[in-house]
Amino acid sequence: MNQLLPCAGATKSGRCPKTVLTSQDRTLIVTDKATGHSVRVAPARLYHYDHDGVQGLAALDPDGLVLLDLPGDWHPPHLRDFALKAAIPLEDARGHAAEETRAVLAARAPGWQRVRGLPLPSMAKWRKPVGICVAVAGVALMAYLASLGMWTAWRGLSSIGRLILDLLDAKWLVVAFSPVLLLLRPASVRAHRWRTKRGTVLGPPGGPCLSTKSGSRLQIVHGNEVTANLRLGENPGQAFSLLLYHYDGLTGLLVLDRFGRSLHHLPGRWSPEETDRFARRHALMLAVHRVSREEYLTLTKDSKNATP
């Protein structure tokens, strides 16, 4: 049987996915052993990528749209043998520019899926209440130690706590040893929502979100990283307008220049009302369209950059 498994996680510290690839008559069968989910596709080619510290394999349709995204470290010699036996062309894009790779991965086919091969967090619903309880206990302990003048003991406890968190991979409990996060996180979220209502930012608190810098540049931030820094203006290559698109169940946001060329692609759901407020505040044109496949291909495949 022609079969392939990843050898490591998608990131340097990530867990190895329990994803199994098999092939049959140029059909790719992907099984997620962690969840039991299975999917079959007939890709035109496989796309082996490595960008921004993230590795993976994508199955592309004849137009180059992503049918499946399979995060993980796929051993190149084994992957080449698998692709050869499956009679599916393989493109090694690990040396491509990060902007080019991100643009490819953001151009999704209708019904696309990302198969992570990792178990669902069974304790997800308990994390927040447990984290809050532990954080409150941490605040009380810090106050008690401070009242006794035992700051050295608190610093020692914090160091031990961080070591335990690293060993147990339970970093969501870090609020216990940095209680100030319990107060800062909700405040940060509320501040972001207030800025969103005023139209100064667009997008969720963790990103990707849009904002401007000095009134002359449009920045796209994901986490703590600025993934794009575009000059605002009417010249070619400068951010001039936004396009909210709908295509066969897919939605997303495109940053365009004055001549309709895509500068950045952000697939996903974006609020039309919030997008309109942001565009008005920063003097950007805004259009909301249901696009054809040809238009979708032109806009996404020719995009200069993207946030998959």
Residue pairs with C-beta under 8 A, 6 or more apart in sequence:
1 22
2 22
2 23
2 82
2 85
2 86
3 20
3 21
3 22
3 82
4 20
4 21
4 22
4 74
4 78
4 79
4 82
5 19
5 20
5 21
6 16
6 17
6 19
6 70
6 72
6 73
6 74
6 75
6 117
7 16
7 73
7 74
7 75
7 78
8 14
8 16
8 72
8 73
9 15
9 16
9 17
9 71
9 72
9 73
10 17
10 54
10 55
10 56
10 71
10 72
10 73
11 53
11 54
11 55
12 53
14 71
15 118
16 72
16 73
17 32
17 34
17 70
17 71
17 72
17 115
17 116
17 117
17 118
18 32
18 33
18 34
18 117
18 118
18 119
19 30
19 31
19 32
19 33
19 70
19 72
19 115
19 116
19 117
20 30
20 31
20 33
21 28
21 29
21 30
21 70
21 82
22 28
22 29
22 31
23 29
23 82
23 85
23 86
23 88
26 42
26 86
26 87
26 88
27 40
27 41
27 42
28 40
28 41
28 42
28 43
28 46
28 59
28 68
28 86
28 88
29 38
29 39
29 40
30 38
30 39
30 40
30 41
30 68
30 70
30 115
31 37
31 38
32 38
32 115
32 116
32 117
33 117
34 116
34 117
34 118
34 119
34 120
35 119
35 120
37 115
39 68
39 113
39 115
41 59
41 67
41 68
43 59
43 60
43 61
43 67
43 68
43 88
44 60
44 61
44 62
44 89
45 60
45 88
45 89
45 90
45 91
46 57
46 58
46 59
46 60
46 79
46 83
46 88
46 89
46 90
46 91
47 57
47 58
47 59
47 60
47 66
47 91
47 93
47 104
48 57
48 74
48 76
48 79
48 90
48 91
48 92
48 93
48 94
49 55
49 56
49 57
49 58
49 93
49 94
49 96
49 101
49 104
49 105
50 56
50 93
50 94
50 101
51 96
51 98
51 101
51 102
51 105
52 98
52 102
54 71
55 71
55 72
55 73
55 74
55 94
56 69
56 70
56 71
56 72
56 74
57 70
57 72
57 74
57 79
58 66
58 67
58 68
58 69
58 70
58 104
58 105
59 66
59 67
59 68
59 70
60 66
60 67
60 104
61 67
61 109
63 109
63 297
63 301
64 104
64 107
64 301
65 107
65 108
65 109
65 112
65 297
65 300
66 104
66 105
66 107
66 108
66 109
66 112
67 109
67 111
67 112
67 113
68 112
68 113
68 114
68 115
69 105
69 112
69 113
69 114
69 115
69 308
70 114
70 115
70 117
71 114
71 116
71 117
72 117
76 92
79 90
80 90
83 89
83 90
84 90
93 100
93 101
93 104
99 304
99 305
99 306
102 305
102 306
102 307
102 308
103 265
103 300
103 301
103 303
103 304
103 305
103 306
105 306
105 308
106 252
106 265
106 266
106 267
106 300
106 303
106 306
106 307
106 308
107 265
107 297
107 300
107 301
107 303
107 306
108 250
108 267
110 247
110 248
110 249
110 250
111 249
112 250
121 127
123 130
127 172
130 173
131 172
131 173
131 175
131 176
132 175
132 182
134 173
134 175
134 176
135 175
135 176
135 179
135 181
135 182
136 179
136 182
137 176
138 175
138 176
138 177
138 179
139 179
139 182
141 154
141 157
142 154
142 179
145 151
145 153
145 154
145 157
146 154
157 177
158 177
158 178
161 174
161 176
161 177
162 174
162 177
164 170
165 171
165 173
165 174
165 177
174 181
175 181
175 182
188 205
189 205
192 201
192 205
192 209
193 205
195 201
196 202
196 203
196 274
196 277
197 277
198 277
198 281
199 274
199 277
199 278
199 280
199 281
199 282
200 211
200 212
200 278
200 281
201 209
201 210
201 211
201 278
202 209
202 210
202 211
202 270
202 274
202 275
202 278
203 209
203 210
203 270
206 223
207 221
207 222
207 223
208 220
208 221
208 222
208 227
208 266
208 307
209 220
209 221
209 222
210 218
210 219
210 220
210 221
210 255
210 278
211 218
211 219
211 221
212 218
212 219
212 232
212 282
213 219
213 229
215 232
216 231
216 232
217 229
217 230
217 231
217 232
218 228
218 229
218 230
218 231
218 232
218 239
218 255
218 282
218 284
219 226
219 228
219 229
219 230
220 226
220 227
220 228
220 229
220 230
220 255
220 264
220 266
220 307
221 227
222 307
227 305
227 307
228 255
228 263
228 264
228 305
228 307
230 238
230 239
230 255
230 263
230 264
231 237
231 238
231 239
232 238
232 239
232 240
232 282
232 284
233 239
233 240
234 240
234 258
235 257
235 258
236 257
236 258
236 259
236 261
237 257
237 261
237 263
237 304
238 257
238 258
239 255
239 256
239 257
239 263
239 284
240 256
240 257
240 258
240 284
240 285
241 255
241 256
241 257
241 258
241 279
241 284
241 285
241 286
241 287
242 253
242 254
242 255
242 256
242 275
242 278
242 279
242 284
242 285
242 286
242 287
243 253
243 254
243 256
243 286
243 287
243 288
243 289
243 299
244 251
244 252
244 253
244 270
244 272
244 275
244 286
244 287
244 288
244 289
245 251
245 252
245 253
245 254
245 289
245 290
245 291
245 296
245 299
246 289
246 290
246 291
247 290
247 291
247 292
247 293
247 295
247 296
248 293
250 267
250 296
251 267
251 268
251 269
251 270
252 265
252 266
252 267
252 268
252 270
253 265
253 266
253 268
253 270
253 275
254 262
254 264
254 265
254 266
254 299
254 300
254 303
255 262
255 263
255 264
255 265
255 266
256 262
256 263
257 263
261 302
261 304
262 299
262 300
262 302
262 303
262 304
263 303
263 304
263 305
264 303
264 304
264 305
264 306
264 307
265 299
265 300
265 303
265 305
265 306
265 307
266 306
266 307
267 306
267 308
272 288
275 286
276 286
278 284
279 285
279 286
280 286
291 299
300 306
